[in-house]
Amino acid sequence: MYFAIQEQKRLGLGKSQVARNLEISRNTVIKFWDLTVNEYKEFLERLETRSKKLEAFEAEIVSWLRKYTDLSAAQVMDWLKERYGGLEVAESTVRNYVRGLRMEYGIPMAKRMRQYHAVEELPFVV
Protein backbone atom coordinates (compact mmCIF):
# COMPACT_ATOMS: atom_id res chain seq x y z
CA MET A 1 0.00 0.00 0.00
CA TYR A 2 2.81 2.40 0.88
CA PHE A 3 4.45 1.92 -2.49
CA ALA A 4 1.15 2.30 -4.37
CA ILE A 5 0.57 5.61 -2.57
CA GLN A 6 4.09 6.81 -3.37
CA GLU A 7 3.73 5.81 -7.03
CA GLN A 8 0.52 7.79 -7.43
CA LYS A 9 2.09 10.72 -5.58
CA ARG A 10 4.96 10.70 -8.12
CA LEU A 11 2.36 10.82 -10.89
CA GLY A 12 1.11 14.10 -9.44
CA LEU A 13 -2.22 12.92 -8.04
CA GLY A 14 -3.69 14.51 -4.93
CA LYS A 15 -4.32 12.74 -1.64
CA SER A 16 -8.07 12.46 -2.18
CA GLN A 17 -7.54 11.08 -5.69
CA VAL A 18 -5.10 8.47 -4.39
CA ALA A 19 -7.56 7.45 -1.66
CA ARG A 20 -10.34 7.00 -4.23
CA ASN A 21 -8.10 5.12 -6.68
CA LEU A 22 -6.83 2.70 -4.03
CA GLU A 23 -10.20 2.54 -2.23
CA ILE A 24 -8.61 3.33 1.13
CA SER A 25 -9.19 5.99 3.74
CA ARG A 26 -7.84 9.47 3.05
CA ASN A 27 -6.36 9.39 6.56
CA THR A 28 -4.31 6.35 5.57
CA VAL A 29 -2.98 8.22 2.53
CA ILE A 30 -2.11 11.21 4.70
CA LYS A 31 -0.28 8.93 7.17
CA PHE A 32 1.95 7.43 4.46
CA TRP A 33 2.21 10.47 2.15
CA ASP A 34 5.43 12.00 3.50
CA LEU A 35 7.09 8.85 4.93
CA THR A 36 10.47 7.85 3.56
CA VAL A 37 11.23 4.19 2.88
CA ASN A 38 13.29 3.99 6.10
CA GLU A 39 10.49 5.53 8.15
CA TYR A 40 8.07 3.02 6.61
CA LYS A 41 10.39 0.13 7.58
CA GLU A 42 10.53 1.46 11.15
CA PHE A 43 6.73 1.69 11.17
CA LEU A 44 6.46 -1.97 10.13
CA GLU A 45 8.95 -3.05 12.80
CA ARG A 46 6.96 -1.24 15.49
CA LEU A 47 3.82 -3.06 14.37
CA GLU A 48 5.51 -6.43 14.82
CA THR A 49 6.79 -5.73 18.33
CA ARG A 50 3.86 -3.93 19.92
CA SER A 51 1.86 -5.75 22.56
CA LYS A 52 -1.89 -6.21 22.48
CA LYS A 53 -4.15 -5.08 25.30
CA LEU A 54 -5.78 -8.49 25.65
CA GLU A 55 -2.61 -10.61 25.43
CA ALA A 56 -2.72 -11.33 29.16
CA PHE A 57 -6.14 -12.98 28.72
CA GLU A 58 -5.32 -15.03 25.61
CA ALA A 59 -5.33 -18.48 27.24
CA GLU A 60 -8.60 -17.81 29.03
CA ILE A 61 -10.31 -16.44 25.90
CA VAL A 62 -9.10 -19.36 23.78
CA SER A 63 -10.46 -21.84 26.34
CA TRP A 64 -13.85 -20.07 26.23
CA LEU A 65 -13.89 -20.13 22.43
CA ARG A 66 -13.06 -23.84 22.35
CA LYS A 67 -15.69 -24.69 24.95
CA TYR A 68 -18.40 -22.43 23.52
CA THR A 69 -17.81 -22.27 19.76
CA ASP A 70 -20.77 -19.96 19.19
CA LEU A 71 -19.45 -17.37 21.67
CA SER A 72 -19.50 -13.84 20.24
CA ALA A 73 -16.92 -11.13 20.80
CA ALA A 74 -19.55 -9.10 22.68
CA GLN A 75 -20.02 -11.99 25.10
CA VAL A 76 -16.25 -12.29 25.54
CA MET A 77 -16.13 -8.60 26.38
CA ASP A 78 -18.94 -8.99 28.94
CA TRP A 79 -17.21 -11.95 30.57
CA LEU A 80 -13.91 -10.08 30.77
CA LYS A 81 -15.60 -7.07 32.36
CA GLU A 82 -17.37 -9.32 34.87
CA ARG A 83 -14.11 -10.97 35.91
CA TYR A 84 -11.80 -7.96 35.61
CA GLY A 85 -13.99 -4.96 36.40
CA GLY A 86 -11.52 -2.17 35.62
CA LEU A 87 -10.72 -3.42 32.12
CA GLU A 88 -10.77 -0.47 29.71
CA VAL A 89 -10.96 -1.79 26.16
CA ALA A 90 -13.04 -0.87 23.12
CA GLU A 91 -15.55 -3.27 21.55
CA SER A 92 -13.67 -3.17 18.25
CA THR A 93 -10.46 -4.19 20.04
CA VAL A 94 -12.14 -7.27 21.50
CA ARG A 95 -13.83 -8.07 18.19
CA ASN A 96 -10.56 -7.89 16.25
CA TYR A 97 -8.67 -9.85 18.91
CA VAL A 98 -11.27 -12.63 19.03
CA ARG A 99 -11.31 -12.80 15.21
CA GLY A 100 -7.51 -13.13 15.21
CA LEU A 101 -7.58 -15.87 17.86
CA ARG A 102 -10.20 -17.81 15.92
CA MET A 103 -8.00 -17.68 12.83
CA GLU A 104 -4.77 -18.47 14.70
CA TYR A 105 -6.18 -21.44 16.63
CA GLY A 106 -8.59 -22.66 13.93
CA ILE A 107 -11.73 -22.20 15.99
CA PRO A 108 -14.60 -21.49 13.59
CA MET A 109 -17.70 -19.67 14.76
CA ALA A 110 -20.47 -22.25 15.14
CA LYS A 111 -23.75 -21.31 13.54
CA ARG A 112 -26.88 -21.93 15.56
CA MET A 113 -30.08 -22.71 13.77
CA ARG A 114 -33.06 -20.99 15.30
CA GLN A 115 -35.75 -23.42 16.41
CA TYR A 116 -39.24 -22.10 15.89
CA HIS A 117 -42.73 -23.30 15.07
CA ALA A 118 -46.13 -21.78 14.44
CA VAL A 119 -48.29 -20.96 17.45
CA GLU A 120 -52.04 -20.77 17.66
CA GLU A 121 -53.50 -17.36 17.03
CA LEU A 122 -54.22 -15.57 20.26
CA PRO A 123 -57.57 -13.88 20.91
CA PHE A 124 -57.77 -10.13 20.42
CA VAL A 125 -57.63 -8.28 23.76
CA VAL A 126 -59.06 -4.77 24.08
Summary of the structure (lengths in Angstrom):
residues: 126
radius of gyration: 22.9
end to end distance: 64.0
largest distance: 75.1
contacts: 251
relative contact order: 0.09
helix: 61%
strand: 0%
